[in-house]
Amino acid sequence: MEVTKLIYILTAAIFFLFNAICLVLSMARDTKMSTAVAKNQFAVMACIFSFTMAITNENPILADIGFGLYYGCVNFSLYMVLRFINTMESFSQKSSKTRKLSVFVNISGINGILLAFNFLHNSYYELIPYYSNDKFITYVPYHTPVFGFYLLLIVFISGYVIFRTVYNIINASRIYKEKYIIVLVFTLFVILLNLHYILFPYIFVFDYSLLLFQLLSIVSFFFSLYLLPNKLRKSMLSVANRDISDAVICYDYAKECIYINRFAQKIFKGNLKNVDWINALLDSDRELNRFRKEIQVENINRIFDVEFRQILDNRKKVSGYYIKLTDQTVEIKKLEQEQYCSTHDDLTGLYNRSYFFSEMERILVENVDEAFILVTSNIRDFKIINELFGAKFGDSLLIKQAEQFRKAKYENCIIGRISADKFAMLIPKKNFNLEYAIKNTESVNELAKDVNFKFLMELGMYEISNHFENVHTMYDKANLAIKNKVDENQIVSVYDTDLMRKIIAEKSIINEFKFALEQNQFKMFLQPQINCENGKCYGAEALVRWLDLDGNCKQPGEFIPVLEKAGLIYKLDYYIWEKAAQKIKDWNHAGYKDYCISVNISVKDFYYADLYSIFTGFVEKYNISPKSLHLEITESVIIGDKLFHRSILSKLRNFGFIVEMDDFGSGYSSLNALKEMSMDVLKIDMGFISKTNNEERGKVIVSSIIKMAKALGMSVITEGVENQEQADFLKKEGSDVFQGYLFSKPIDAEEFELKYIRGAK
């Protein structure tokens, strides 16, 4: 028996050491589960310590105290087992609420205190010495009837522990079942062995259930804090590791982090407990939650797609949680950039055309009670600026212009680049300051002060009266204010209703033009050209009048600029050219072969028509002399595409046509035009004299031009002759032909023929 006692004590000591290690390791973890395990270890250690104290003391009082503590610790140990099961339930069941154990605490506490002081009252048991081979081995407790109350309490608590364990085996998640089964098996053995010892202390001198209880606590430690979490971690990571490049965090059912990969550690720096939004996810009941979250990582705001999942077993029981964060910063920034590029201008960063008009329409509809002004801008001769100074300078000019527009930082104020050098700004009327707008515009104009080129940024304004008007029409109206301004140096022009009337009139002309041409509503008028020497008619300049069906006559100034702008002038010119060729043919057949008609050729005619084929075709078709059909051009023809125009004119002159330079002196490059191209006739505009305050200086200039023309072998026609004094002066200076109101205004071709051809004969 002494050997048995020694083996018992040695085994208990070894287990006690392991229990102590488990206690320290459990306390170091500082989690709910580890705390429950630590308390269980402590209860077991208290039991074995008190029992060892009882069986190793020969002093009856100390032995009595030891047994009292032992019985109390058994009661306490069962309570700790209940606490351990309670903690496991909070992890393995859907509800995280713990069951109240206050009744057990109170009853067990009172009972434990009475047992601890049994040596004073001996109400529960009395000690009887136990001998083997006449040698004292230990004291054995002899139980009194009162001890039955303690025994009943032990049986009740044990039964409750077994019931709770079986219940959890049935209802817990599969991954936790193994733990409950182990607890159940060990608990049954411990309870049975303990009851045998308590009921038959003389047969079972030593409580072997304590050794089994120690082993159970050690197994529970490793299973709860190592084996089960590792198994749970493996189960979770089988899901989480599908995309390990993302940030991954795994939790057990106790909401304790059991896995965090490197990317997640980088994001949260290992501190997850204070992340409120993660805690909120863990406390929610949602099985799946996806959302987008902006998180600061290393002082940089990054955007993540967050996926939160409850991890379920095959019975749909929650066994843990899984959070995955996918960094979408690059993709989102790329998408934002694509969206930005689709709505903004690359160069200036302002809204592009389509987005500006879309936003403009939205703002006007949403703010019908607020007055707005649409401001448009245009840089005059911007194409020339690009050609002279390069695209880089032009771009810097546009960027500067955009910067000036951006200074208008008001609510519902938007700015856009509509095309090339054209910008637009929608601004509430209450925020628009005309003086400030002019000042900002002038600052852009000053950008070219160092490049020796004067250019002008112009603004057009349209005060919006109808918020539901087509926004493109509004823009056109603001632009029309620029195009139709009176003063060329004017910076700001305001749209008014007169402009619209002008537009309507122009559109009416364009719409009626084709029909009028087909119906021969255009009439050729002729202004006679008089020989300075004999006063006889030399020929005429062909002009055009529009006589509509009502007999109203439209003057050339009403429709020719409109047709030029619309690119239709070449059709009217062709019509008059052919009328002139036909009239020359008629005169030739009537025997009047010495007369000529001059027709006007505009710059656009060179591009829209094959002039050489047309005029040589007239000569062939109507059998007329090319010298009878004079071709009048302006200096702008020579200044433009010099080589192209010069080539065509040279071919026509070589064919026999007479080429005249019209309105000499009205432009800025007349002398250069004479240098570039040989011509036959020079037409001088008498505006030199009539429009000057110094008439004598004007006469000197006209006289010099005539002498220069003669020196170049050119005939001279002076047009705009209005009085006899001018005629006498021009005749004296050597002018060859007169044309002007002194002799006749432009008249109908039939009237001209009767008066100057048939009548002259």
C-alpha positions, 0 to 999 in steps of 0.5 A: 500500500505504501508503494501504491501511495508513492506511485499515486503521489508521483503521478499526481505531481507529474500531472500537477506540473503539466497542469501548471504549464497549461495554466501559464500558457492559457493565461498568456493567451488572454482570450475567452477560451484560454481563460476558461481553460486556465480556470479549469486547470486551476480547479484541478490543481486545487483538487490534487493539492488539497487531496495530496495534503489530506493523504500525506499528513499524519496530523489529523487536523491538517488531514481534516482541513485537506479533506475539507478543501478537497471536497470543496474543490471537487465541487468547485471543479464541477462548477469550472467544468460547467463554465468551460462548457458554457464558454464552448457553447458561446463559440459553437452555437449560433447564440453567443449568450452564456447561461447563468450559473449563479445558483450553482455558484451560491450553493457550491460556495456555501457548501464549500465553506462548510466543508473547509471548516469541517475540522471544527464541527465534523458535520460531514465526516470524521477521520479514521486512520487507515493501517496496512500491515500494522503501519499507518498509511493515511486517514480515511473520512467516515461520512455522516448523514449530512454528507448525503446533502453534499453527495446529492449536490455532486450527483446533480451537478454531474448530471447537469454537466452530462446533460449539457455535454450531450445536448451540445454533441447533438446541436454543435457544429461538426468541428466542435463535436469531437471536443464535446465527445472527449469531454463527455467520455472523460467526465463520465469516467471521472464522475464514476471513479469519484463517486466510487471513492466517496462512497467506498473510501475504505475500498478505494483509499486514493481518489484515482478520479483526480488523476483522470481529471488532471489528464482531462484538463491537459487534453482539454487544454491542447484540444481547445487551444491548439488542435481545434483552432488548427483544424478550424484554421485549416478549414478556413484557409481552404477557402481563404487561400483561393486568392492569397494575393488579397488581404485575408483574415480568419476568425473562429466562432469566438471572434478571435483572429486565428489567421491573418496574411501578410497583406492584411498585416500590412493594412492593419499593422496587426491591430484588429481589435480597434477596427470598428467596421470589422467588429460590426461585421463580426457582430452582424447576422449576415451570412455574406456582405460585400461592399467597398471601403477606403482605407489608409495604407502607409499614408495613402488612401486605397480602395478595397472591395471587402467580402465578409463571410460566415464559414458554415459546416455541412449542416449549415452551422457557423464555425467561423468568419472570413474577411477578404479585402481586394485592392481595387485602387488601380482599377478604380483610378483607371476607370475614373480616368477613363470617365474623366477623359470621356467628359473632359478636354485633354489639354485644358481639363475643362468639360468637353463639348458633349458633357458641357451641353449635357450638364448645361441642360441639366442645370437649366432644367433643375434651376428654372427660377434662376437667371443664367448667362451663356458666355462663349469665346473665340480667338480671332485668327487662331489658325494663323497664330498656330501657323506663325508661332506653332502649336505649342504657343497656341496650346499655351494660349488655350491653357491660359484662357481656360485658367481665366475661365476657371476663376469663376468658381460659383455654384451652377457655373460650368466651363467647357472647351467646345472646339479648337479655340472656342470655349463656353461658360454657363454662369448665374446672372447674379454672379456675372461681372462684365468688367471682371470678364473684360479684364480677364480677357485682356490678360489673355490678349496680353500673352502675345505682346512679346511675339509682335502679333496683335490678336483678340479674344472675343466674348459673346453673351446670351442671356437665357430667357427660356430654360427649355430652349435647345442648348445648342441653339443657345450656344449658336446665339452667343456665337452669333453675337461675336460674328456680327459685332459692329466694332472689330476691336470690341471684346464683348458682344451681346446677342439681341433679337436683331441678330436672329432676324438677320439669321432668319433673313440669311437662311431665307436667302439660302433656302430661296437661292436654288429656286431663284436660280432655276427660275432666272430671277437673277438678272445681269445688270451692266454698268458702262465703261466709257473711253476717256478719249472719245466718250464712247462706251467701251464695254461694261462690268457685269453685275447682278440683281435679284428680282423675286416673283413679286417684282422686288429687287434685292441689291447685291449687298443683301445676298452676295455676302450670304452666298459667299459665307454659305459657299454658294457664290460660285453657282451665281457667278457661273450663272452671270458668266454664262449670261455675259457670254450669251450677251456677247454672242448676241451682240456679235450676231447683231454686228456689234463686235467691239464691245466687251463685258467684265465678269468678277471672279472671287477667291472661292471660285478657284476652289469650287470650279474649274475656271479654265475649262469653264471660260474656254468652254464658253468661248467654244460654245458661244463662238466668241473671242476670249478678248471680249470676256474680261476677267476681274479679280481682286488682290486677295486672289493673288495673296492667297494660294499664289502658285495655284491661282497664278497658274490658272490665270496664266493659262487663261491669259495665254488663251487670250482672256484679258485679266483685270485687277479690281479695286486696286489700292483698297487692300494692303498688298496691292503692289505685291500683287502686281509684282507676283502676277502680270495682268492686262488692266488695272482698275483704280478705286476713286475712293482714294480721293472721295474718302480722304480729307486731303484731296490733293494728296489723294490725287498725287497717289492716283496719278502715280498709280496711273503712271506705274500701270502705264510703265507696266504696260497696263491699261487703266480703268478708274471706277467710282467716277462721280463728277466732271472734275474727277473725270477731267483730272483722270483724263489729264493723268492718262486714264483710259476708261471711266466707270461710275455714276457720272455716266450711268448706274448699273442698268438692265442688259436690255436697257444698256443695249438700247442706250449704248450699243444700238443707240450709239450706232 
